[in-house]
Amino acid sequence: MNGPIALLLIIGSMTLQSTATSTLTSSSAAETTTIAETTPEASDTSSQVIVSNPAGSFTQELGVLVLVGVNDIEMFSPEFALYAPPSYIDVWFDVPANRSAPTEPKLSLNFDYVHDPLVNIDLQLATNYTVRYDDMGEYIITATVSNIMDSKSFIRPLHIIDVLEGPEIKPAFPKAPKGQPLDVHFILYRGPSRPHCNLTWSFDDGQADRITDRTGTGQDGKDTLQVTYPALSSKTITVTATSPLEFVTVTKTIEVVEPVLDANLAVTVNNAHNAWGTVPEVSVSHTGIAPYDPFVQIEWGDGAVLTSLPLNTPTHVFSHPYTIDGQMTAKIIVFNDASSVERIIDIGVWKDFKDMAVQKCFIPDLPVGASCQQGLEPGQPDLFSSDKPVKFEIQTSNNAIASYYEIESTHTDGEVVVCNKTTNPFDLNFDKTGTWTVNVRAINPLYTQIVTSTVDLFERVVGFELNHNDTQRDGGVPKSFYPTFVKAGTFTCLSVDFGDDTSNSNSKVVYTATGTSCTMLPGYTLETLSVFPPSSIEHNYLNMGSYTITATAANAYSTDTQQRTFEITSLDCSQPQVVIDNSTTDFRLPREFKKGSPILICGIPRIACAVFNNVKTWTVEHVDEMWGNTTGTVDLTTHNVDTSTAELSLKPWTLEYGLYKVTFDMKMVGLGLEFRASTHR
């Protein structure tokens, strides 16, 4: 069919007509034409297509489904919101007035807060989605809208900021000082800081307004600027705080007056040092232009204060009778409503030293928290131990105060030690035993007095240890032991029980220096030495076996006992070594555990003889928290505690509150010998 063909498209109630012309080259040719139409809204309707020419017409009905995507949707949300508290934020979505609503849109919305996000819900246009924020801060709100046609995402920042509340201008002084800088503070009870708040300052000084970021934070946050007014007048200060959502303005009128100037002020005292009973005088005067309505306040240094007296003449003299003696630091403050000047002067008030005496004491190691003890024994106030400082307290009948003390200590051998002390009481450390004569001179700017005291130093046994060579195990030859001391003590006797008295008549010996008298226990022999303590002592063990040597170093005021267990054997085997992991043997520094928590203590054995059987044992003992001595053993069997392994495991609540000593003991037994070692914490 050749010739023009008319096409008519009818969609619902709308009629659209278009004519297209084509030429067929043969009866079998097919012609195609397209009619495009944009529908204003989504629809599901029927359409007719009519094809006609002069020879006739053809009609075809078609179903047409029209969908609208989400691209025209817009998201609306505030960038800033005030924290009341709380803060409620509305988010909503809509399309322009000339655009169609999307087909079946879905919404996923995340408020960047503790609330659960909305996920794939039906979107309602022009409807508020509201969320409550309980904290100020910066948030990012994200949303995605979608349908079968397409999707669209949104990202919106949100700043929850504080409200502007309680503005106040508070200058450093009620009035402004002429020609001097004045600190002006602007305070907000509540409000945001930079970058969400700035301040506009107007000082009524003929200068342009100053704009600053607000730096004050929290309740009554403060910002400060300085202003200087050159002439006497009245000025109005205005400060405006501005945030993205609001502003507040506050004003304050201030009078400019003559200040108190440091350069024009003179403060003097008649006597820097005054005898007890005299009354010092302080003179306060000013020169030049008189300050506006000046006042004076004096803090005398002894707790007394002279408050707010007017200075209505150029010079004023003030006196004060002191009730205590010593070096006083007086503070004089001259001020008015616009300024303040402070001066510090020293005023000495001194007593003579009446009936001066000295009292001496020392603080013993035990019990914990012990008070200062006067001498090693009652009735001997001059006798002290050389390992502790001696505390001197200088006393007078009139409680006179010294500026410092000069101390000269002279030993009977002629050695002289000199030092100064500025406190009372004070400590003295002496470097050798014997008798020291101590002269203490109390000195203040007006008086001096000397008192003499005697100190007899006795050296206690400190840090006694007994060691031996574990590889020296042969019988019939001397075995060496090595006693060591931090301090060996005065007139010390070293009693040693070598532990083999059944087979050796020389198994108990007392060692001491020539001239020292020792109490001899039954069975002991005495061996005097020209040099004490000995660097080593020897003993010949005749029989194979396990032995325990017990050594006690003692003098009149101290005693310390050490024990060591070892073996005399031809076997190539040494005594085992044991330690407790993370342990301490100082009862004043214990490792702490919670009563309601499990307690695990690990013993670490080092065994050199694999052929021996070993037996492990744990014991737990109560410890006196004041003295450090054990006061009883805890029965672990009642708590079903296994004490035979290298670990001691205690269940919660096994032990009561308190201080405990834990001992790990291991024995190696075999071939008729017993090797033993132990440690504690």
Salt bridges, closest charged atoms under 4 A:
ASP72 OD2 - ARG99 NE 2.98
GLU74 OE2 - LYS152 NZ 3.44
GLU79 OE2 - HIS159 NE2 3.99
ASP122 OD1 - LYS106 NZ 2.35
ASP134 OD1 - ARG132 NE 2.68
GLU138 OE1 - HIS159 ND1 1.99
GLU138 OE2 - HIS196 NE2 3.10
ASP162 OD1 - ARG190 NH2 2.41
GLU165 OE1 - ARG190 NH1 3.50
GLU168 OE2 - LYS170 NZ 3.95
ASP223 OD1 - ARG214 NE 3.90
GLU255 OE1 - LYS175 NZ 3.14
GLU258 OE2 - LYS178 NZ 2.70
ASP262 OD1 - ARG343 NE 3.25
GLU299 OE1 - LYS331 NZ 3.96
ASP302 OD2 - HIS320 NE2 2.94
ASP352 OD2 - LYS354 NZ 3.87
ASP365 OD1 - LYS388 NZ 2.18
ASP382 OD1 - LYS360 NZ 2.91
ASP387 OD2 - ARG460 NH2 3.29
ASP413 OD1 - HIS411 ND1 2.93
ASP413 OD2 - LYS432 NZ 2.58
GLU415 OE1 - LYS432 NZ 2.83
ASP427 OD1 - LYS391 NZ 3.02
GLU465 OE1 - ARG564 NH2 3.23
ASP500 OD2 - HIS539 NE2 3.04
ASP572 OD1 - ARG473 NH2 3.66
ASP586 OD1 - ARG588 NE 3.18
GLU656 OE1 - LYS595 NZ 3.02
ASP665 OD2 - ARG676 NE 3.01
